[in-house]
Amino acid sequence: MDRQLRIAVDIGGTFTDGIIEDTRTGGIWVGKCLTTPHDPGEGVSAVIAQMLSNIDRNAGGSSSEDVVGVVHATTLVTNTLIERNGARTALVLTDGTRDVPTIARELRYDLYDLDLELPEPLVPYEERHEITERMSHEGEVIQPIDDKEMAKLAETLAGKGDIEAVAVCFLNSYANPDHELALEQALKKAIPGISVSVSSKTAAEPGEYERMSTVTANAYVQPLMTRYLGMLTSRLEKAQIDATLRIMLSNGGFTSVEAAARNPIQLLESGPAAGVLSAINAGQAAGENSILAFDMGGTTAKACVAHNGEALIKYGFETARVRRFRKGSGLPILIPSIDLIEIGAGGGSIATINRVGTIAVGPESASSVPGPVCYGLGGTQPTVTDADLLLGYLNPNRFLGGEMTLKPDLAEEAFARLGSDMGKTGKEMAWGVCSVVNEAMAAAARVHIAEHGHDPRSFTMVATGGAGPVHAVDVARRLDIRRILCPIAAGAGSCLGLLAAAARTDRTWAHKSLVASTDWSVVQKSLAELREDALAELTSAGAAEDKIEWTVGINTRYFGQGHEIEIHLPYAQIGDDCAAQIDAEFASRYRHIYGMIVPDAAIEIVTWRLIGRLPREKRNFVWGEARGKQGASTGEEREIYLPLAGRYEKVPVLDRYALAPGSVVEGPLVLEERESTIVVPFPAKVSILPNLTVQIDLAPRAE
């Protein structure tokens, strides 16, 4: 059969998810398998083969020759930084700055912790090398770089034999990259095949420590990611898939394999970013524009605020935190990323009793190996998934559509052991764990929403991820959010986001000036140069030049302040007459966040950001395979724990695939599907929308 198929694959901490879409009809087929940490590409190949086989069985035949595109997201960069198993890396710095990675910001993220642990630099002290050179903050050469010194450094690094990657970070290189580029060229010429990352290409903006951390992380993961992307390309060729491979970035857009290999640090939040795009797409299809995207997978739960179909972008965050939820305990990274916040644990997160005798969940995870106790694969420590099973929220015989049978007895034994010192039964401990997790997620989401100047009650929650629909209703109720949406294939929601994504790239130019005294000719010239470079990347990712939208992000603040606010203007409007518009946009944004403005204060521009992207279209996905008989029901009931009643009660268990558009049922109930389970443990109206999204409207709280 003649088809045009696009494949999306996302490697998570526990599961590797995949979706194939027939681009002509919007029909989708879903695949899911356990992640293979020893060789992540093995899981990718397995899930692609699984999906192609499903099409063959259910849709009259198809083949790898019908595949016209592949989009991919992966946690490989994140895991490499957390597990510290990247390349042996050297760091070259300006003379006198060798201690910067160790000194960092000298901030204590916990003032009262006498045993405070800070993240170790990725590059040890002995592999940091200084070189004589100096640029001013305006880009003027104070001390030229010496060719002989560069040659000697290259000889030293080559002689070590085990250095796979080199990171280069010179003072003020964001203002003038010439010295970094000269060293990059010298190293590549002297040491063929070595990976070199320079900060002026990776993070061209002020903040010496943050820029240093970012370029070091990029170099640290680059050899691994280059090999992985090469192997993935080979696997697709071996599977006779002759289609363009695109890689998802943290900013919510995709790029080419070549661009991803040059700056793999841009992939750090690729999977969660795709989950946000899926939530936005589902929200818009339901007529909802104020969205709280809630994505809970096997390892973490994340949230994101989106308004008017757009998620906010941030340009700095932390990764590989020593203390998972404590700001300042991780490695700072300067890349554009959808403004996600990690709000809690995932299905595989391990439950323990902490030092003060209360329940704690995570950050350790059972992952896919050995997995939760109920998998029966050797896990011994109870997890969130084990708790969900004991609470009746999961069907032990239908997990992954019946491909995996869960073992409640093992889960109950594990929780009984955990609760023995507290005098609690296994089921009591299970609800304790679930309640702790849900309250922690609600509290973190509440703060995240408030920091953006919003009220949780004005949002609709969209739940994705394998564990998202299980916990979303309880988390939403704690936030006083009344409406929850669960799109089709929510358990593989990130893959829907991959299919809905469009090409995007960001460029940065650090240049301080007061709005009133800005030389607009200099601004226009610099942005034009950035545009030329960005255009080359976008076209390499398949973007048509005449379809690209160009926007300028401007980091602004009142002169003398330390924190900035980003405003946006169309690229074409940047010029002599845009100062008044910048003033007005800044005042509007500042008032929204802080409730007031500062009269007669001067506004300063700190950084310019050029954003080029293709417009993202609203997508309508439908099942490409039979998913149950319309109007049918499982006819089952199951005891689940109801929080309001404080006990187990029988509720209807319905087959989600069997509910036709327009169907309305009343909660409490459970909706089962292959990729996830929707748990509604409260009184609610549950409606099936025309595109088969499940809409849950919670009943008002009893006064």
C-alpha positions as CSV (number, residue, x, y, z in Angstrom):
1,M,0.0,0.0,0.0
2,D,1.3,3.5,-0.9
3,R,1.8,5.4,2.3
4,Q,3.8,8.3,3.6
5,L,4.9,7.6,7.2
6,R,6.7,9.7,9.8
7,I,8.3,8.1,12.8
8,A,8.8,9.7,16.2
9,V,10.9,8.0,18.9
10,D,11.7,9.2,22.4
11,I,14.1,7.4,24.7
12,G,13.0,7.8,28.3
13,G,14.6,6.6,31.6
14,T,12.3,3.6,31.8
15,F,10.5,3.2,28.4
16,T,11.4,4.0,24.8
17,D,8.2,5.3,23.1
18,G,7.4,5.5,19.4
19,I,4.6,6.7,17.2
20,I,4.2,6.2,13.4
21,E,2.0,8.7,11.6
22,D,0.4,8.3,8.2
23,T,0.8,11.9,7.0
24,R,-2.1,11.7,4.6
25,T,-4.7,10.7,7.2
26,G,-3.2,11.6,10.6
27,G,-3.6,8.0,11.6
28,I,-1.1,6.9,14.3
29,W,0.3,3.6,15.5
30,V,2.0,3.4,18.9
31,G,5.0,1.3,20.1
32,K,6.5,1.0,23.5
33,C,9.3,-1.1,25.0
34,L,11.7,-1.0,27.9
35,T,14.7,1.3,27.4
36,T,18.0,-0.5,26.8
37,P,20.6,1.4,28.8
38,H,23.5,-0.7,27.5
39,D,22.7,0.3,23.9
40,P,19.9,2.9,23.6
41,G,19.7,2.4,19.9
42,E,18.6,-1.2,20.4
43,G,15.4,0.0,22.0
44,V,14.9,2.5,19.1
45,S,15.2,-0.3,16.6
46,A,12.9,-2.6,18.5
47,V,10.1,0.0,18.9
48,I,10.3,0.9,15.2
49,A,10.1,-2.7,14.1
50,Q,7.2,-3.2,16.5
51,M,5.3,-0.3,15.0
52,L,5.9,-1.3,11.4
53,S,4.8,-4.8,12.2
54,N,1.5,-3.4,13.7
55,I,0.8,-1.5,10.5
56,D,1.4,-4.6,8.5
57,R,-1.1,-6.6,10.6
58,N,-3.8,-3.9,11.1
59,A,-3.7,-1.6,8.0
60,G,-3.3,-3.8,5.0
61,G,0.5,-3.7,4.8
62,S,3.3,-1.2,4.8
63,S,7.1,-1.2,4.7
64,S,10.1,0.7,5.7
65,E,10.2,2.2,2.1
66,D,7.0,4.2,3.0
67,V,8.9,6.1,5.8
68,V,9.6,9.7,4.7
69,G,10.9,11.2,8.0
70,V,12.2,10.3,11.5
71,V,12.2,12.7,14.5
72,H,14.1,11.6,17.6
73,A,14.5,12.8,21.2
74,T,16.7,11.2,23.8
75,T,17.7,11.4,27.5
76,L,21.3,10.3,26.6
77,V,22.8,13.7,27.2
78,T,21.1,14.1,30.5
79,N,22.0,10.6,31.7
80,T,25.6,11.1,30.6
81,L,26.0,14.2,32.7
82,I,24.2,12.6,35.7
83,E,26.2,9.4,35.6
84,R,29.5,11.1,34.7
85,N,30.4,8.6,32.0
86,G,31.2,11.1,29.2
87,A,34.5,11.6,27.3
88,R,37.8,12.3,28.9
89,T,37.8,16.1,28.4
90,A,40.4,18.9,28.7
91,L,39.5,22.5,29.4
92,V,41.6,25.4,28.0
93,L,41.1,28.8,29.7
94,T,42.5,32.3,29.9
95,D,45.6,32.5,32.1
96,G,44.5,33.0,35.7
97,T,41.1,31.4,35.5
98,R,42.0,27.8,36.1
99,D,40.1,27.7,39.4
100,V,36.8,29.1,38.1
101,P,35.1,25.7,37.6
102,T,35.9,24.9,41.3
103,I,35.1,28.3,42.8
104,A,31.8,28.5,40.8
105,R,29.5,31.1,42.4
106,E,30.5,30.3,46.0
107,L,26.8,30.1,46.8
108,R,25.4,27.7,49.5
109,Y,22.1,26.3,48.3
110,D,21.4,25.2,51.9
111,L,22.8,27.6,54.5
112,Y,22.2,25.1,57.3
113,D,23.7,22.0,55.8
114,L,27.1,21.5,57.4
115,D,27.9,18.6,55.0
116,L,26.9,20.6,51.9
117,E,27.8,18.7,48.7
118,L,28.6,20.7,45.6
119,P,28.7,19.3,42.0
120,E,32.2,18.2,41.0
121,P,33.5,20.0,37.8
122,L,33.3,17.7,34.8
123,V,37.0,18.4,34.1
124,P,39.5,17.7,36.9
125,Y,42.0,20.3,37.9
126,E,45.0,18.5,36.2
127,E,43.2,18.6,32.9
128,R,42.6,22.4,32.9
129,H,45.2,24.3,30.9
130,E,45.8,28.0,30.8
131,I,47.0,30.0,27.8
132,T,48.1,33.6,27.6
133,E,45.5,35.8,25.9
134,R,43.0,38.5,26.9
135,M,40.0,40.3,25.4
136,S,38.2,43.3,26.9
137,H,34.5,43.1,27.6
138,E,34.0,45.2,24.5
139,G,36.0,42.7,22.3
140,E,39.3,44.6,22.1
141,V,42.5,42.6,22.0
142,I,44.5,43.3,25.2
143,Q,46.9,40.4,24.9
144,P,47.2,38.6,21.6
145,I,47.2,34.8,21.6
146,D,50.6,33.3,20.7
147,D,51.0,30.7,17.9
148,K,53.9,28.9,19.6
149,E,51.9,28.6,22.8
150,M,49.0,27.1,21.0
151,A,51.3,24.6,19.2
152,K,52.9,23.6,22.6
153,L,49.4,23.1,24.1
154,A,48.3,20.9,21.2
155,E,51.5,18.8,21.6
156,T,50.8,18.4,25.3
157,L,47.2,17.3,24.8
158,A,48.2,15.0,21.9
159,G,50.8,13.4,24.1
160,K,48.3,12.4,26.8
161,G,46.7,9.9,24.4
162,D,43.4,9.6,26.3
163,I,41.9,13.1,25.7
164,E,38.8,12.7,23.5
165,A,37.4,16.2,23.7
166,V,38.6,19.8,24.4
167,A,36.5,22.6,25.7
168,V,37.8,26.2,25.1
169,C,36.5,29.1,27.2
170,F,38.3,32.4,27.1
171,L,37.4,35.6,29.0
172,N,35.0,37.8,27.1
173,S,35.0,35.6,24.1
174,Y,31.3,36.3,23.6
175,A,32.4,39.9,22.6
176,N,35.2,38.7,20.3
177,P,35.6,35.0,19.4
178,D,38.9,35.3,17.4
179,H,41.2,33.8,20.0
180,E,38.9,30.8,20.6
181,L,38.5,30.2,16.9
182,A,42.3,30.4,16.3
183,L,42.9,27.8,19.0
184,E,40.1,25.6,17.7
185,Q,41.7,25.5,14.2
186,A,45.1,24.8,15.7
187,L,43.9,21.9,17.8
188,K,42.0,20.3,15.0
189,K,45.0,20.6,12.7
190,A,47.5,19.2,15.2
191,I,45.2,16.4,16.6
192,P,43.1,15.0,13.8
193,G,39.8,13.6,14.9
194,I,39.6,15.3,18.3
195,S,36.4,16.9,19.3
196,V,36.7,20.7,20.1
197,S,33.9,22.9,21.6
198,V,34.4,26.6,21.9
199,S,32.2,28.8,24.1
200,S,31.6,31.5,21.5
201,K,29.7,28.9,19.4
202,T,28.0,27.1,22.3
203,A,27.0,29.9,24.6
204,A,27.9,33.4,23.3
205,E,26.8,35.5,26.3
206,P,28.2,36.9,29.6
207,G,28.6,34.8,32.7
208,E,32.1,33.3,32.6
209,Y,31.3,30.4,35.0
210,E,28.0,29.6,33.3
211,R,29.5,29.8,29.8
212,M,32.4,27.7,31.0
213,S,30.1,25.1,32.5
214,T,28.0,24.9,29.3
215,V,30.9,24.5,26.8
216,T,32.5,21.9,29.1
217,A,29.3,19.9,29.2
218,N,29.0,20.1,25.4
219,A,32.5,18.8,25.0
220,Y,32.0,16.1,27.6
221,V,29.0,14.6,25.8
222,Q,30.0,15.3,22.2
223,P,32.1,12.2,21.3
224,L,29.4,9.9,22.7
225,M,26.5,11.7,20.9
226,T,28.4,11.8,17.7
227,R,28.9,8.1,17.8
228,Y,25.3,7.5,18.9
229,L,23.8,9.6,16.1
230,G,26.1,7.9,13.6
231,M,25.0,4.4,14.9
232,L,21.4,5.5,14.8
233,T,21.7,6.6,11.2
234,S,23.3,3.2,10.4
235,R,20.5,1.3,12.2
236,L,17.9,3.2,10.1
237,E,19.8,2.3,6.9
238,K,20.1,-1.3,8.0
239,A,16.3,-1.3,8.5
240,Q,16.0,0.0,4.9
241,I,14.6,3.3,6.1
242,D,15.8,5.9,3.6
243,A,14.4,9.0,5.4
244,T,15.8,12.2,6.8
245,L,16.6,12.0,10.5
246,R,15.7,15.1,12.6
247,I,16.8,15.6,16.2
248,M,14.6,17.4,18.8
249,L,16.1,20.3,20.7
250,S,15.3,21.6,24.2
251,N,13.9,24.8,22.6
252,G,10.9,22.9,21.2
253,G,12.2,22.7,17.6
254,F,14.1,20.2,15.6
255,T,17.4,20.4,13.7
256,S,19.6,18.3,11.5
257,V,21.8,15.4,12.7
258,E,24.9,17.4,11.8
259,A,23.8,20.5,13.9
260,A,22.9,18.2,16.8
261,A,26.3,16.6,16.7
262,R,28.0,20.0,16.8
263,N,26.1,21.2,19.8
264,P,24.6,18.1,21.6
265,I,24.1,20.0,24.8
266,Q,21.1,21.6,23.0
267,L,19.4,18.1,23.3
268,L,19.4,18.2,27.1
269,E,15.6,18.6,27.6
270,S,14.5,17.3,24.2
271,G,12.0,14.7,25.4
272,P,10.3,16.9,28.0
273,A,10.1,19.7,25.5
274,A,8.3,17.5,23.0
275,G,5.8,16.6,25.8
276,V,5.0,20.3,26.2
277,L,4.3,20.6,22.4
278,S,2.0,17.6,22.6
279,A,0.1,19.3,25.5
280,I,-0.2,22.6,23.7
281,N,-1.5,20.9,20.6
282,A,-4.1,18.9,22.6
283,G,-5.2,22.0,24.5
284,Q,-5.6,24.1,21.3
285,A,-7.7,21.4,19.7
286,A,-10.0,21.5,22.7
287,G,-10.2,25.3,22.6
288,E,-8.0,25.8,25.6
289,N,-5.1,28.3,25.4
290,S,-4.0,28.5,29.1
291,I,-2.3,25.2,29.6
292,L,-0.4,23.6,32.4
293,A,1.5,20.8,30.7
294,F,2.0,17.9,33.1
295,D,4.3,15.1,32.0
296,M,5.1,12.2,34.3
297,G,7.2,9.4,33.0
298,G,9.2,6.6,34.6
299,T,11.9,8.8,36.1
300,T,10.6,12.4,36.6
301,A,7.5,14.6,36.5
302,K,7.7,18.0,34.8
303,A,5.4,20.9,34.3
304,C,5.3,23.9,32.0
305,V,3.0,27.0,31.7
306,A,1.9,27.8,28.2
307,H,-0.2,30.8,27.1
308,N,-1.8,31.4,23.7
309,G,-0.3,28.3,22.3
310,E,3.2,29.2,23.3
311,A,5.5,28.0,26.0
312,L,8.0,30.4,27.5
313,I,11.6,29.9,26.7
314,K,14.4,30.2,29.2
315,Y,18.1,30.6,28.5
316,G,19.7,29.1,31.6
317,F,19.0,26.2,34.0
318,E,20.8,23.5,35.9
319,T,21.4,19.9,35.3
320,A,22.9,16.9,37.2
321,R,21.9,18.4,40.5
322,V,23.5,16.9,43.7
323,R,20.2,17.7,45.4
324,R,17.5,17.2,42.9
325,F,15.1,20.0,43.7
326,R,17.6,22.5,45.2
327,K,18.6,25.4,43.0
328,G,22.3,26.0,43.0
329,S,23.2,22.3,43.5
330,G,23.7,21.5,39.8
331,L,25.8,22.5,36.8
332,P,24.5,25.7,35.1
333,I,23.8,25.4,31.4
334,L,23.2,28.3,29.0
335,I,21.0,27.0,26.2
336,P,17.5,27.9,25.0
337,S,15.0,25.5,26.5
338,I,11.3,25.4,27.0
339,D,10.7,26.7,30.6
340,L,10.1,23.4,32.3
341,I,10.3,22.7,36.0
342,E,11.0,19.3,37.4
343,I,8.2,19.0,40.0
344,G,8.5,15.4,41.2
345,A,9.2,11.8,40.9
346,G,8.3,9.3,38.2
347,G,6.8,5.9,38.2
348,G,10.1,4.2,38.8
349,S,11.2,6.6,41.7
350,I,12.1,4.7,44.8
351,A,10.2,5.2,48.1
352,T,12.2,5.2,51.4
353,I,11.9,6.4,55.0
354,N,14.2,9.4,55.6
355,R,16.2,10.2,58.7
356,V,13.3,11.9,60.5
357,G,11.0,8.9,60.0
358,T,8.8,10.2,57.2
359,I,8.2,9.0,53.7
360,A,10.5,10.2,50.9
361,V,10.3,9.5,47.2
362,G,13.3,9.7,44.9
363,P,15.5,11.0,43.5
364,E,16.8,7.4,43.0
365,S,15.0,5.5,40.4
366,A,14.6,1.8,39.6
367,S,14.6,2.8,35.9
368,S,14.0,-0.1,33.5
369,V,16.7,-2.3,35.0
370,P,15.8,-3.8,37.5
371,G,12.6,-1.7,37.4
372,P,9.8,-1.5,40.0
373,V,9.3,-4.5,42.3
374,C,6.0,-5.5,40.6
375,Y,7.9,-6.0,37.3
376,G,9.4,-9.1,38.8
377,L,12.7,-8.4,37.2
378,G,14.8,-8.3,40.4
379,G,13.8,-4.9,41.9
380,T,13.5,-5.0,45.7
381,Q,12.8,-1.4,46.6
382,P,9.2,-0.1,46.3
383,T,8.4,2.6,43.8
384,V,5.5,4.9,42.8
385,T,4.4,2.3,40.2
386,D,4.2,-0.3,42.9
387,A,2.1,2.1,44.9
388,D,-0.3,2.7,42.0
389,L,-0.7,-1.0,41.5
390,L,-1.6,-1.6,45.2
391,L,-4.1,1.3,45.1
392,G,-5.9,-0.5,42.3
393,Y,-5.1,2.2,39.8
394,L,-3.2,-0.2,37.5
395,N,-4.5,-3.5,36.1
396,P,-1.8,-6.1,36.6
397,N,-3.0,-8.2,33.6
398,R,-3.2,-5.3,31.1
399,F,0.0,-3.4,31.6
400,L,1.4,-2.4,28.2
401,G,-1.7,-3.9,26.7
402,G,-1.1,-7.3,28.4
403,E,2.5,-7.7,27.2
404,M,3.7,-7.4,30.8
405,T,2.1,-8.9,33.8
406,L,2.6,-7.1,37.1
407,K,2.9,-8.8,40.5
408,P,0.9,-7.1,43.2
409,D,2.1,-9.6,45.9
410,L,5.7,-8.6,45.4
411,A,4.8,-4.9,45.6
412,E,2.7,-5.4,48.8
413,E,5.6,-7.4,50.4
414,A,8.0,-4.5,49.6
415,F,5.7,-1.9,51.0
416,A,5.1,-4.0,54.1
417,R,8.8,-4.1,54.7
418,L,9.0,-0.4,54.3
419,G,6.2,0.3,56.7
420,S,7.2,-2.3,59.4
421,D,8.9,0.2,61.6
422,M,6.0,2.7,61.3
423,G,3.3,0.1,62.1
424,K,1.7,0.5,58.7
425,T,0.4,-2.1,56.2
426,G,1.6,-2.3,52.6
427,K,-1.5,-0.6,51.3
428,E,-1.4,2.2,53.9
429,M,2.2,2.8,52.8
430,A,1.2,2.8,49.2
431,W,-1.3,5.6,49.7
432,G,1.2,7.5,51.8
433,V,3.7,7.4,48.9
434,C,1.1,8.4,46.3
435,S,-0.1,11.3,48.5
436,V,3.4,12.5,49.2
437,V,4.2,12.4,45.5
438,N,1.0,14.2,44.4
439,E,1.3,16.9,47.1
440,A,4.9,17.6,46.2
441,M,4.1,17.9,42.5
442,A,1.2,20.2,43.2
443,A,3.3,22.4,45.5
444,A,6.1,22.8,43.0
445,A,3.7,23.5,40.2
446,R,1.9,26.1,42.3
447,V,5.2,28.0,42.8
448,H,6.1,27.7,39.1
449,I,2.8,29.2,38.1
450,A,3.0,32.0,40.6
451,E,6.5,32.9,39.4
452,H,5.0,33.6,36.0
453,G,2.4,35.8,37.5
454,H,-0.6,33.5,37.1
455,D,-3.3,31.8,39.1
456,P,-3.5,28.0,38.9
457,R,-7.3,28.2,38.7
458,S,-7.2,29.8,35.3
459,F,-5.4,26.8,33.7
460,T,-6.4,23.6,32.1
461,M,-4.1,20.7,32.8
462,V,-3.0,18.4,30.0
463,A,-1.5,15.1,31.1
464,T,1.0,13.1,29.2
465,G,3.6,10.4,29.9
466,G,3.0,6.9,31.1
467,A,2.3,7.9,34.7
468,G,0.8,11.3,33.9
469,P,-2.9,10.3,33.5
470,V,-2.6,8.1,36.6
471,H,-1.8,11.1,38.9
472,A,-3.0,14.1,37.0
473,V,-6.6,14.3,38.4
474,D,-5.4,14.3,42.0
475,V,-2.6,16.8,41.4
476,A,-5.1,19.1,39.5
477,R,-7.6,18.9,42.4
478,R,-4.9,19.9,44.8
479,L,-4.1,22.9,42.6
480,D,-7.9,23.7,42.3
481,I,-7.6,23.2,38.5
482,R,-11.1,22.0,37.4
483,R,-10.4,20.6,33.9
484,I,-7.9,17.9,32.8
485,L,-7.3,16.7,29.3
486,C,-5.7,13.4,28.3
487,P,-5.0,13.2,24.5
488,I,-4.9,10.0,22.6
489,A,-1.6,8.1,23.0
490,A,-1.0,10.2,26.1
491,G,1.4,7.6,27.4
492,A,3.6,8.3,24.4
493,G,2.8,12.0,24.4
494,S,6.3,13.2,23.8
495,C,6.2,11.4,20.4
496,L,3.1,13.3,19.5
497,G,5.0,16.5,20.3
498,L,7.9,15.3,18.1
499,L,5.4,15.0,15.2
500,A,3.9,18.4,15.9
501,A,7.3,20.1,16.2
502,A,8.8,22.4,13.6
503,A,12.4,23.4,12.8
504,R,13.9,26.1,15.0
505,T,17.2,27.6,15.9
506,D,18.3,30.4,18.3
507,R,21.3,32.8,18.1
508,T,22.6,35.1,20.7
509,W,24.4,38.5,20.6
510,A,25.5,40.0,23.9
511,H,25.6,43.8,23.6
512,K,24.7,46.2,26.4
513,S,23.1,49.6,25.7
514,L,20.4,51.9,27.0
515,V,17.4,51.8,24.8
516,A,17.6,55.6,24.4
517,S,21.2,55.5,23.1
518,T,21.2,52.3,21.1
519,D,23.0,52.5,17.7
520,W,20.4,50.7,15.6
521,S,22.6,50.4,12.5
522,V,25.0,48.3,14.6
523,V,22.1,46.2,15.9
524,Q,20.7,45.6,12.4
525,K,24.2,44.6,11.1
526,S,24.8,42.1,13.9
527,L,21.3,40.5,13.7
528,A,21.8,40.2,9.9
529,E,25.0,38.2,10.5
530,L,23.2,36.0,13.0
531,R,20.4,35.5,10.6
532,E,22.7,34.3,7.8
533,D,24.2,31.7,10.2
534,A,20.8,30.6,11.5
535,L,19.4,30.3,8.0
536,A,22.1,27.8,7.0
537,E,21.2,25.5,9.9
538,L,17.4,25.8,9.3
539,T,17.8,24.9,5.6
540,S,20.0,22.0,6.5
541,A,17.0,20.7,8.6
542,G,14.8,20.9,5.5
543,A,13.1,24.3,6.2
544,A,12.1,26.4,3.1
545,E,13.5,29.9,3.4
546,D,10.3,31.7,2.5
547,K,8.4,29.8,5.3
548,I,10.8,30.8,8.1
549,E,9.5,33.3,10.8
550,W,12.1,35.5,12.3
551,T,11.7,37.0,15.8
552,V,14.0,38.9,18.1
553,G,14.1,38.3,21.8
554,I,15.5,41.2,23.8
555,N,16.7,40.8,27.4
556,T,15.9,44.0,29.1
557,R,16.0,45.5,32.6
558,Y,15.9,48.8,34.4
559,F,19.5,50.2,34.5
560,G,21.2,49.1,37.7
561,Q,19.0,46.0,38.2
562,G,20.4,42.4,38.1
563,H,17.4,40.5,36.8
564,E,16.2,40.7,33.2
565,I,12.9,40.4,31.4
566,E,12.6,39.1,27.8
567,I,10.4,40.8,25.3
568,H,9.8,39.9,21.7
569,L,9.6,41.9,18.4
570,P,9.4,40.8,14.8
571,Y,12.8,40.8,13.2
572,A,11.5,43.3,10.5
573,Q,10.6,45.9,13.1
574,I,14.1,46.3,14.5
575,G,15.3,49.7,13.5
576,D,15.5,53.4,14.3
577,D,11.8,53.7,15.3
578,C,11.4,50.6,17.6
579,A,12.7,52.2,20.8
580,A,9.1,53.3,21.8
581,Q,7.8,49.8,21.2
582,I,10.5,48.3,23.3
583,D,9.7,50.7,26.1
584,A,6.0,49.8,25.9
585,E,6.6,46.0,25.7
586,F,8.9,46.2,28.7
587,A,6.5,48.2,30.8
588,S,3.7,45.8,30.0
589,R,5.7,42.7,30.9
590,Y,7.2,44.3,34.0
591,R,3.8,45.4,35.3
592,H,2.4,41.9,34.7
593,I,5.2,40.2,36.8
594,Y,5.7,42.8,39.5
595,G,2.4,44.7,39.6
596,M,4.0,48.1,39.0
597,I,6.7,49.9,37.0
598,V,9.5,52.4,38.0
599,P,8.6,55.8,36.7
600,D,11.3,57.6,34.6
601,A,13.8,54.8,35.0
602,A,16.1,54.1,32.1
603,I,15.7,50.8,30.3
604,E,18.8,48.8,29.4
605,I,19.2,46.1,26.8
606,V,21.6,43.3,27.8
607,T,21.3,40.6,25.2
608,W,19.8,40.1,21.8
609,R,18.4,36.7,20.7
610,L,17.5,35.9,17.1
611,I,14.9,33.1,16.7
612,G,14.2,31.5,13.4
613,R,11.5,28.8,13.1
614,L,8.9,27.3,10.9
615,P,5.3,28.0,12.0
616,R,3.9,25.1,14.1
617,E,0.6,23.9,12.8
618,K,-2.2,22.5,14.9
619,R,-2.2,18.7,14.4
620,N,-5.2,16.3,14.6
621,F,-4.1,12.8,15.3
622,V,-6.5,9.7,15.0
623,W,-6.0,6.1,15.6
624,G,-4.7,4.3,12.6
625,E,-5.6,0.9,14.0
626,A,-8.7,-0.7,15.6
627,R,-8.8,0.1,19.3
628,G,-11.9,-1.6,20.5
629,K,-15.6,-1.7,19.5
630,Q,-17.5,1.6,19.6
631,G,-19.8,1.7,22.6
632,A,-18.3,-1.5,24.2
633,S,-17.4,-1.7,27.8
634,T,-15.1,-4.0,29.8
635,G,-18.1,-4.5,32.2
636,E,-15.6,-4.7,35.0
637,E,-15.4,-3.1,38.4
638,R,-12.3,-2.8,40.5
639,E,-11.6,-1.7,44.0
640,I,-9.4,1.5,44.0
641,Y,-8.5,3.8,46.8
642,L,-10.7,6.9,46.9
643,P,-9.0,9.8,48.7
644,L,-12.2,11.6,49.8
645,A,-13.7,8.4,51.3
646,G,-10.4,7.3,52.8
647,R,-11.0,3.7,51.7
648,Y,-11.2,1.2,48.8
649,E,-14.4,1.1,46.8
650,K,-15.5,-0.6,43.6
651,V,-15.6,1.7,40.5
652,P,-16.3,1.1,36.9
653,V,-13.4,0.1,34.7
654,L,-13.9,1.2,31.1
655,D,-12.0,0.6,27.9
656,R,-11.0,4.0,26.7
657,Y,-10.8,2.9,23.1
658,A,-14.4,1.7,23.2
659,L,-15.8,5.2,24.1
660,A,-17.2,7.0,21.1
661,P,-16.9,10.8,20.6
662,G,-19.6,12.5,22.5
663,S,-19.8,9.8,25.3
664,V,-20.2,11.1,28.8
665,V,-19.6,9.1,32.0
666,E,-19.4,9.9,35.6
667,G,-16.4,9.5,38.0
668,P,-15.0,8.0,40.1
669,L,-13.8,5.5,37.4
670,V,-10.8,4.1,35.6
671,L,-10.2,4.3,31.9
672,E,-7.7,1.8,30.6
673,E,-5.6,2.0,27.5
674,R,-2.4,0.3,26.3
675,E,0.0,3.1,26.9
676,S,-1.3,4.4,30.2
677,T,-4.3,4.5,32.6
678,I,-6.6,7.4,33.4
679,V,-7.6,7.4,37.1
680,V,-10.5,9.6,38.2
681,P,-10.8,9.0,41.9
682,F,-13.2,12.0,42.5
683,P,-16.7,12.9,41.4
684,A,-16.3,14.3,37.9
685,K,-17.9,14.5,34.4
686,V,-15.8,12.6,31.9
687,S,-16.4,13.5,28.2
688,I,-14.9,12.1,25.0
689,L,-14.2,14.9,22.6
690,P,-14.4,14.6,18.8
691,N,-10.7,13.8,18.5
692,L,-11.0,11.2,21.3
693,T,-9.3,13.4,23.9
694,V,-10.7,12.6,27.3
695,Q,-11.9,15.7,29.1
696,I,-12.4,15.5,32.9
697,D,-14.3,18.2,34.6
698,L,-14.0,17.9,38.4
699,A,-17.2,18.5,40.5
700,P,-17.0,21.6,42.7
701,R,-15.6,21.0,46.2
702,A,-18.1,20.4,48.9
703,E,-18.2,23.4,51.2
